[in-house]
Amino acid sequence: MRDIGVGIIGTGFMGKAHAFAYRAVSGIFPVSLRPVLRMVADNNPDARRAAHRQLGFERETADWTVLVRDPGLEIVSITTPNVVHREMALAAIAAGKHVHCEKPIAPSAADAHAMMMAAEAKAVRTQVGYNYIKNPLLVLARDMIAAGELGEITGFRGIHAEDYMASPDVPYSWRVDPSGGGGAVADLGSHIVGMARFLLGPIASVNADLETIVKTRPVAPGASERRKVKVDDIARLTVRFARGCGGQIEANWVATGRTMDLGFELYGTKGSLAFTQERLNELLFYRAGGPKGLKGFQKIEAGPEHYPYGLFCVAPGHQLGFNDLKTIEVADFLDAIAGGEPKGPDFREAWEIQKVIDTAIRSSRERRWLDIA
């Protein structure tokens, strides 16, 4: 096992999650690379110094360009607002770094494409933070679909709903600035679109309806002056998959009372599956044709037989959590850097997801079905 230097740009929720995962991964997985937190960058001095001290970084800087140029780093993690992802990623790629970037990777598919092309030309590995699909039960669901356990797939219904933007007093920020792309459709929609693609493959066309519920927001916390909101709070997508089935997808960040309603119901001629991130260690499976009076959904509970659950805990029922999924994501990234088969999602998959998001925004504006370009 050799050391590999890691730099993280950003110290918020996702910056900490990345740091936790890099610190944990070599103690859980049989990886050949041991991440070392060399440097953290953030323009907030208090947050930067706290991360330096509490998370164990060797150095800290206010200038992210210093981090990406540092010769002691081989990996750069980008956990900043997506409007600056392209600039940071392209600089890191130009410096020959492998890049781990949070989602969505860019405000537009054009930006995502530029990032993807640069990474592939430089032959660096990329990873994008769709860690929810690293759940071993979702891998099981995909394998069941591929094996024909559900028969012919006839429909998909997916949602990602939270309520962190429900209050009209939440101030205007980068989340609702249209320069950063869409609103809920990009921030939450990218997760459920990515999950749908993970399970069922490419989405071929979309007919979307995007709605802004909170029309204005305070320009600052507690301010009386308000600014018009030009991005969506709720996105409702009707989609057609390339495999032939249809589905519905909703992204909603004003869903009062919901904190992590990311899930799906998936129907086939032989059975169906249901899942929610709020109970991420459970997958519900219905097998058609059972005896009368005994029909119903079977709960499949995560356990050591669902790799890599057993690396975290030898007992079923003890459950994985959010940061465990992030650690699995990092393990896959390190394995790809070391020469193993890339498991992604990489910048190419993130570009495919962003194409769906961009097309949904245009579909809503033009009020018609559109093929994914």
Secondary structure, 3 states (H helix, E strand, C coil): CEEEEEEEECCCHHHHHHHHHHHHHHHHCCCCEEEEEEEEECCCHHHHHHHHHHCCCCEEECCHHHHHHCCCCCEEEECCCHHHHHHHHHHHHHCCCEEEECCCCCCCHHHHHHHHHHHHHHCCCEEECCHHHHCHHHHHHHHHHHCCCCCCEEEEEEEEECCCCCCCCCCCCHHHCHHHCCCHHHHCHHHHHHHHHHHHCCEEEEEEEEECCCCEEECCCCCCCEEECCCCCEEEEEEEECCCCEEEEEEECCCCCCCCEEEEEEEECCEEEEEEHHHCCEEEEEECCCCCCCCCCEEEECCCCCCCHHHHCCCCCCCCCHHHHHHHHHHHHHHHHCCCCCCCCCHHHHHHHHHHHHHHHHHHHHCCCEECC
